[in-house]
Amino acid sequence: MPDIRPMVGSGALVLNATYEPLCVVSVRRAAILVLSAKAVCVADGDGVLHSARNSLPVPSVVRLTRFVRVPYRTHVGLSRRAIFARDGWRCAYCRGPAETIDHVFPRSRGGRHAWENVVAACARCNHTKGDKTPAELGWRLHALPAAPKGTAWRVLGHRAPDPRWADWLDLREPEAA
Ligand SMILES: [Zn+2]
């Protein structure tokens, strides 16, 4: 096993043989997949990994050489990270940078904690909104909240994507305000 010491906190995107995003693994794990010919590197990250016998560019995206069957997950977990990712890290009301989660129909009034009732919001809008509904304030939602769909969510629900992964994750640019 190679002695590979990557940077702390770095990760590599793993694609299925079909280029479908599967998961994020440590750079060390991705390098081992490449060195054991279980995967090929399709995008390099920064720097070079060294082992006793090998050196290879830090993998940023690797693709498995053999297709793996993955159980199809219809349900995307409602995590804070996933909500921000779905909403493009933008406030649903003013389109500014979002740092809080807002329940569109307030929880204090029976609003559910569900994909259809949560949006990313900036602190200012969230505070101003308080226990009111957007309709009561005359506010409009940028888009109707809904559960996200697609394979990219296996990855997006767990961590912020590396910009180098955009080609494989089909990430949409947040629309201009
Ligand atoms: Zn806002």
Boltz pocket constraint, residues with backbone or C-beta under 6 A from the ligand:
constraints:
  - pocket:
      binder: B
      contacts: [[A, 91], [A, 92], [A, 93], [A, 94], [A, 95], [A, 96], [A, 97], [A, 121], [A, 122], [A, 123], [A, 124], [A, 125], [A, 126]]
      max_distance: 6.0
